[in-house]
Amino acid sequence: MVVDRYERLSALLEILGKRGKVDVDDLAAELDVSAATVRRDLDHLAEQQLLTRTRGGAVANNVAYDLPLRYKTARHASQKERIGRAAASLVDVGSVVGLNGGTTTTEIARALATRSDLSTRADGPSMTVVTNALNIANELAVRPHVKIVVTGGVARQQSFELIGPLATKILAEITLDVVFIGVDAVDPARGAFAHHEGEASINRMMAQSARKVVVVADSSKLNQHAFAQICPVTDLHLLITDAEADPATVAAFEAEGIEVQVV
C-alpha cells in the first residue's frame, strides 16, 4: 500500500511510463486509494506537464520518465537522511567539498547547511561547496557560511544536474578535499554507475578532482549496474549506506579495500 503522496506520485508516473496510458479506476485499485485521490494526483501531474489528462485517466506526454527529483525524494527517505547526516559529519571546517546531483546528496547539503559548528568565520565562509546540481546550489546559496561554486553546463530537467562540455572547464582547474557522489548503482567488482552518460562524465571528473571519493548510496543501489560507469571500484575510498545493506555485499566492498560506513 502506497501511503505517502510523493511516493504515490512517483509510483503513478512509473506506471504511466511503462504503459503509456492509465485509467483512474485501475490506478485506484492498484494504489489502494480512492478514485478521487487518483484524479487529484493526475490533475497535479498534468499541471506539471508530466502527463495529459483524458476522460477517465491520462496518457504519457512526450517527456522522459526518468522521474523528476522532487518525485524521488520519498524513496528510502529515512535512509537517505541518515546517510546525509553521516556524510556531512565527515566534513572539516575549511574543506572544499564536491556534491553531484541526486536525492541523497541533497540530504548531505541540507545537513551541511544546519551544522552548528560551521557558522561564518570572521575571515569568510567556513567551507566551499562545488556542485553541478542547481537545486543544491539554490539551497546553499542563502547560507553565509558556505561559499558556493556552480559548474557551467546544460541542465537536465530530470535531475537538475548541469552536464556537457561547459561543466568540465571549471572541474579541470580545481581540487576538492572530498567529493560525495550519489549514484544509480554501485557494485564491488565494477564500481559506480549512473543511468545517463552525461551525468556519469561530470561525476567522473569530480571524482578525479578529489583527494577522497565517497559514494553515498542506500542499500537498493548496491550490487546493481547502470548504463554509464562513473569510476571503477579502485577509485573509491568510502561507501556510506544504510543498515539494510546485505552483510555479504558490505564484506565484498571491504575486500576491495573500500571502507564501508553503515548508518
C-alpha positions in Angstrom: 0.0 0.0 0.0 1.4 3.4 -1.0 0.6 6.0 1.7 2.9 9.0 1.2 1.7 11.3 -1.5 5.0 11.8 -3.2 5.7 8.1 -3.1 2.3 7.6 -4.7 3.0 10.3 -7.4 6.3 8.5 -8.1 4.6 5.1 -8.4 1.9 6.7 -10.7 4.5 8.1 -13.0 6.4 4.8 -13.2 3.2 3.0 -14.1 2.4 5.6 -16.8 5.9 5.5 -18.2 5.6 1.7 -18.6 2.1 1.6 -20.0 1.7 4.9 -21.9 -1.9 5.4 -20.6 -3.7 4.8 -17.3 -7.2 4.6 -16.1 -8.4 6.2 -12.9 -10.3 3.1 -11.6 -7.4 0.8 -12.3 -5.0 3.1 -10.6 -7.2 3.4 -7.6 -7.3 -0.3 -7.2 -3.6 -0.8 -7.8 -2.5 2.0 -5.4 -5.2 1.2 -2.9 -6.6 4.8 -2.8 -9.9 6.4 -3.8 -10.7 7.4 -7.3 -11.0 11.0 -6.1 -7.4 10.8 -4.8 -6.2 9.5 -8.1 -8.0 12.2 -10.0 -6.3 14.9 -7.8 -2.9 13.3 -8.4 -3.4 13.2 -12.1 -4.6 16.8 -12.2 -1.5 17.8 -10.2 0.9 16.0 -12.5 -0.9 17.5 -15.5 -0.3 20.9 -14.1 3.4 20.0 -14.0 3.1 19.0 -17.7 4.2 15.4 -16.8 1.1 13.9 -18.4 -2.0 14.7 -20.3 -5.4 14.2 -18.7 -8.0 12.2 -20.6 -11.6 11.4 -19.8 -11.2 8.7 -17.1 -7.5 8.7 -17.0 -4.3 10.1 -18.5 -1.7 9.5 -21.3 2.0 10.0 -21.2 3.5 13.2 -22.6 6.5 13.3 -24.8 8.8 13.5 -21.8 11.5 11.3 -20.4 10.1 9.3 -17.4 13.3 9.4 -15.6 11.4 10.8 -12.7 12.0 14.4 -11.7 13.9 14.8 -8.5 11.0 16.1 -6.4 9.1 12.8 -7.0 12.0 10.6 -6.0 12.6 12.1 -2.6 10.2 9.8 -0.7 12.0 6.7 -1.8 14.1 5.3 1.1 13.8 8.8 2.6 14.8 7.9 6.2 17.8 6.0 5.0 18.9 8.9 2.8 18.6 11.4 5.7 20.8 9.2 7.9 23.3 8.8 5.1 23.2 12.6 4.5 23.9 13.3 8.2 26.7 10.8 8.4 28.4 12.2 5.3 28.1 15.8 6.4 29.7 14.9 9.8 32.9 14.0 7.9 33.4 17.5 6.5 36.1 19.5 8.3 35.9 23.3 8.6 37.7 24.9 5.7 37.1 22.0 3.4 36.4 22.1 -0.3 33.5 19.7 -0.9 32.1 18.3 -4.1 28.4 17.3 -4.4 26.8 15.9 -7.5 23.1 15.8 -8.0 20.6 13.4 -6.5 18.3 12.9 -3.6 21.0 11.6 -1.2 23.5 14.3 -1.9 20.7 16.8 -1.4 20.3 15.4 2.1 24.1 16.0 2.6 23.7 19.6 1.5 20.8 20.1 4.0 22.8 18.6 6.8 25.8 20.8 6.0 23.5 23.8 5.9 22.4 23.2 9.5 25.7 22.1 11.2 26.1 24.5 14.1 29.8 24.3 14.1 30.1 25.6 10.6 29.0 29.1 11.3 30.5 32.0 9.4 34.1 32.8 10.4 35.5 36.3 10.7 37.6 35.7 7.6 34.8 34.4 5.5 32.8 31.2 4.8 33.8 28.1 6.7 33.6 25.7 3.7 33.4 25.7 -0.1 30.9 23.5 -1.9 31.4 22.8 -5.6 28.3 21.4 -7.3 26.7 20.8 -10.7 23.3 20.5 -9.1 21.0 23.5 -9.4 18.8 22.5 -6.5 21.7 22.1 -4.2 23.2 25.4 -5.2 19.8 27.0 -4.5 19.5 25.5 -1.0 23.0 26.5 0.0 23.2 29.9 -1.7 21.4 31.5 1.3 23.8 30.1 3.8 26.5 32.7 4.6 28.9 30.0 6.0 29.0 28.3 2.6 30.8 29.5 -0.5 29.1 28.0 -3.5 30.8 27.3 -6.8 28.5 26.1 -9.6 29.8 24.4 -12.7 28.6 25.5 -16.1 26.7 23.2 -18.4 23.2 22.4 -19.7 20.6 21.5 -17.1 18.9 18.1 -17.2 15.3 18.6 -16.2 15.1 15.1 -14.6 17.9 15.6 -12.1 18.7 19.3 -12.0 22.3 18.4 -12.9 24.4 20.5 -15.2 26.2 18.4 -17.8 28.2 18.8 -21.0 31.5 20.5 -22.1 30.8 23.7 -20.3 30.6 21.9 -17.0 34.1 20.4 -17.4 36.1 23.6 -17.6 35.9 24.6 -14.0 36.5 21.0 -12.8 39.8 20.8 -14.7 41.1 23.8 -12.7 40.2 22.9 -9.1 41.0 20.4 -6.4 38.4 19.0 -3.9 39.2 17.7 -0.5 36.3 15.3 -0.7 33.6 14.5 -3.2 30.3 12.9 -2.3 28.9 11.0 -5.3 25.3 9.9 -5.4 24.9 7.0 -7.8 22.2 5.0 -9.6 24.2 1.8 -8.9 27.4 0.6 -7.3 29.0 -2.8 -7.5 32.0 -4.1 -5.6 33.5 -5.5 -8.8 32.7 -2.9 -11.4 32.4 0.4 -9.4 29.9 3.3 -9.5 27.4 3.9 -12.3 24.8 6.4 -13.5 21.9 5.9 -15.9 22.8 8.9 -18.0 26.2 9.2 -19.7 26.4 13.0 -19.4 25.9 12.8 -15.6 28.5 10.0 -15.4 31.0 12.1 -17.3 30.7 15.1 -15.0 30.7 12.9 -11.9 33.8 11.1 -13.1 35.6 14.5 -13.4 34.5 15.4 -9.9 36.0 12.2 -8.6 39.2 12.7 -10.5 39.5 16.2 -8.9 39.1 14.9 -5.3 41.6 13.7 -2.8 38.8 11.5 -1.3 35.9 9.9 -3.1 32.9 8.9 -1.1 29.9 7.1 -2.6 26.6 7.7 -0.8 24.0 5.0 -1.7 21.1 3.5 0.0 21.0 -0.3 0.1 18.7 -0.6 -3.0 21.6 0.7 -5.2 24.1 -1.9 -4.1 25.1 -4.8 -6.3 23.4 -3.1 -9.2 24.5 -1.9 -12.6 23.5 1.1 -14.8 24.4 2.3 -18.2 27.4 4.5 -17.8 30.3 4.0 -15.4 31.3 6.9 -13.2 34.5 5.3 -11.9 36.0 1.9 -11.1 35.9 0.5 -7.6 39.6 1.2 -7.3 38.9 5.0 -7.3 36.5 4.7 -4.3 37.7 5.3 -0.7 34.5 5.1 1.3 30.9 3.9 0.9 28.1 5.2 3.2 25.0 3.1 3.1 22.1 2.1 5.3 21.6 -0.8 7.8 19.5 -2.8 5.3 22.6 -3.5 3.2 23.4 -7.2 2.8 26.4 -8.1 5.0 27.9 -10.2 2.2 27.8 -7.2 -0.1 29.4 -5.0 2.6 32.1 -7.6 3.0 32.7 -7.7 -0.8 33.3 -3.9 -0.8 35.6 -4.1 2.2 37.5 -6.9 0.4 38.2 -4.4 -2.4 39.8 -2.1 0.2 36.9 0.3 0.5 35.8 1.4 3.9 32.1 1.0 4.5 30.1 3.0 6.9 26.6 1.6 7.7 24.1 4.0 9.2 
